[in-house]
């Protein structure tokens, strides 16, 4: 059965995005440095149509993230924008050629027809996190479902006990403000069993099984 695997980059003080996100700066002020460990990898650059890149201890971690995934779930904010879609809806942060190349299920309060961009199909789910996960598992087949975030959706899945594995890419920066990953979980009953730690340039990859 497909598992729900959550992975995300986080600052040392617990933020997954900086303050004041915008269309021009979707990760907020300072937030992009949380992903610099990946941006320099050949494994990241090739799917984004870019030359060069390095290979280091993060390479197999990055390749594993998407190599094991057959579908993905994300929140509306991670896709882009908020509120009603309007007459000319925006197609998200990634432009006409998103890097996912798999079915992506976007949790939103506002209905929208499926969106096909290159090899990625976005399906917009309005009836909750369980429905999005069920549809993603059906689409994933014998592979896992990748949960990309953002924080609000991740917190909902954690609180509901639906996440099977979690990987935190811990980056040694202090953002001070922004979006915290582990807010709004007071009273939630779950535990974490550490399964792997990998040190790499600019990041430490922490893997957990969620109980």
C-alpha positions in Angstrom: 0.0 0.0 0.0 1.2 3.5 -0.8 2.7 5.5 2.1 2.4 9.2 2.7 5.9 10.5 2.8 6.4 14.1 4.0 9.7 15.9 3.3 10.5 19.6 3.8 13.5 21.9 4.4 13.5 23.7 7.7 15.7 26.4 9.4 17.4 25.6 12.6 14.8 27.8 14.4 11.9 25.9 12.9 10.8 27.9 9.9 10.0 26.5 6.5 9.5 29.9 4.9 10.6 33.4 5.7 8.3 36.4 6.4 6.3 38.4 3.8 5.9 35.8 1.0 4.8 37.2 -2.4 4.5 36.2 -6.0 7.9 37.6 -6.6 9.3 35.9 -3.4 7.2 32.9 -2.7 9.4 31.5 0.1 9.4 34.9 1.9 12.4 36.9 2.9 15.4 34.6 3.3 13.4 31.5 2.6 15.1 30.5 -0.5 18.3 29.8 1.4 16.5 26.8 2.9 16.7 25.1 -0.5 20.2 26.0 -1.6 21.5 22.5 -0.6 19.3 21.2 -3.4 19.6 24.0 -6.0 23.3 23.2 -6.6 22.7 19.4 -7.2 22.9 18.0 -10.7 19.9 15.9 -9.7 17.9 19.1 -9.1 19.2 21.0 -12.1 18.6 18.4 -14.8 14.8 18.1 -14.3 14.6 21.9 -14.3 16.4 22.1 -17.7 19.7 23.5 -16.3 23.2 22.4 -16.9 26.0 21.5 -14.4 25.6 20.8 -10.8 27.4 18.8 -8.2 27.0 15.4 -6.6 27.5 14.9 -2.9 25.9 13.2 0.1 22.6 14.9 -0.7 22.3 13.4 -4.2 20.9 10.0 -3.2 18.6 11.7 -0.7 17.1 14.0 -3.4 16.8 11.2 -6.0 15.0 9.0 -3.4 12.5 11.7 -2.6 11.0 11.7 -6.1 12.1 8.3 -7.3 9.8 6.6 -4.8 6.8 8.9 -5.5 4.0 8.2 -7.9 1.8 11.1 -6.9 2.0 14.2 -4.8 -0.3 16.2 -2.4 0.1 19.9 -1.6 -1.8 22.8 -0.2 -3.2 25.7 -2.1 -0.5 28.1 -0.9 2.3 25.8 -2.1 0.6 25.7 -5.5 0.2 29.5 -5.5 -2.3 32.2 -4.6 -5.3 32.2 -2.3 -9.0 32.9 -2.5 -11.3 32.2 -5.5 -9.5 31.4 -8.7 -11.2 34.1 -10.8 -11.8 34.2 -14.5 -8.1 33.9 -15.5 -6.6 31.6 -12.8 -2.9 31.6 -12.2 -1.1 28.4 -13.1 1.2 28.4 -10.0 4.8 29.0 -9.2 6.4 26.6 -11.7 5.3 28.1 -15.1 4.4 25.9 -18.1 6.7 23.0 -17.3 6.5 22.0 -13.6 9.1 19.5 -12.4 6.7 17.0 -10.8 5.9 14.8 -13.8 3.2 13.0 -11.9 -0.3 13.6 -10.7 -0.5 16.4 -8.1 -3.6 16.8 -5.9 -4.0 20.4 -4.6 -6.2 20.9 -1.5 -8.3 24.0 -1.8 -11.7 25.5 -0.8 -12.4 26.6 -4.4 -13.4 24.4 -7.3 -11.3 24.4 -10.4 -11.0 22.1 -13.4 -7.9 19.9 -13.6 -4.8 21.6 -15.1 -2.4 19.9 -17.4 1.0 21.4 -17.8 3.6 19.4 -19.7 3.8 16.0 -17.9 2.1 17.2 -14.7 -1.6 17.1 -14.0 -2.9 19.2 -11.1 -6.3 18.0 -9.7 -8.0 20.5 -7.3 -9.6 18.7 -4.3 -12.3 20.6 -2.3 -13.5 17.8 0.1 -10.6 17.6 2.5 -7.3 16.0 3.2 -8.5 12.4 3.3 -10.1 12.7 -0.1 -6.9 14.2 -1.6 -4.8 11.3 0.0 -7.2 8.6 -1.3 -7.1 10.0 -4.8 -3.3 10.3 -4.7 -2.9 6.8 -3.5 -5.0 5.5 -6.3 -2.9 7.5 -8.8 0.4 6.4 -7.2 -0.1 2.7 -7.8 2.6 0.8 -6.0 4.7 3.9 -5.3 4.4 6.4 -2.4 2.6 9.7 -2.2 4.8 12.7 -1.6 3.5 15.4 0.7 5.2 18.7 -0.1 3.5 21.2 2.2 2.9 23.9 3.1 2.9 24.0 6.9 -0.9 24.2 7.3 -1.6 21.1 5.2 1.3 19.2 6.9 -0.1 20.0 10.3 -3.5 18.8 9.3 -2.1 15.4 8.1 0.1 15.1 11.2 -2.9 15.8 13.5 -5.0 13.3 11.6 -2.3 10.6 12.0 -2.0 10.1 8.2 1.7 10.7 7.6 3.8 7.5 7.6 7.3 8.9 7.2 8.8 12.4 7.6 12.1 13.8 6.4 13.4 17.1 7.6 16.2 18.8 5.7 17.6 20.8 8.5 19.5 23.9 7.3 21.9 25.8 9.6 20.3 29.2 9.2 18.2 31.3 11.6 15.2 33.1 9.9 13.7 34.6 13.1 10.3 35.0 11.5 8.1 33.3 9.0 6.1 30.1 8.8 6.8 27.5 11.5 6.4 23.9 10.7 5.2 22.6 14.0 2.7 25.2 15.1 -1.0 24.3 15.9 -0.2 20.7 17.0 -1.0 21.1 20.7 -2.8 18.0 22.0 -1.9 16.0 19.0 -0.9 12.4 19.8 1.9 11.2 17.6 5.5 10.1 18.1 8.6 10.1 15.9 11.1 7.3 15.6 14.4 8.4 14.1 15.5 6.1 11.2 18.4 7.9 9.5 20.7 10.9 9.8 22.8 12.0 6.8 25.2 14.9 7.0 25.8 16.8 3.8 27.1 20.2 2.7 24.8 22.9 4.1 22.2 20.5 5.4 21.5 17.6 7.7 18.8 15.1 6.5 16.8 13.7 9.4 14.4 10.8 8.6 11.6 9.6 10.9 8.9 7.0 11.1 5.7 8.6 12.4 3.9 6.6 15.1 
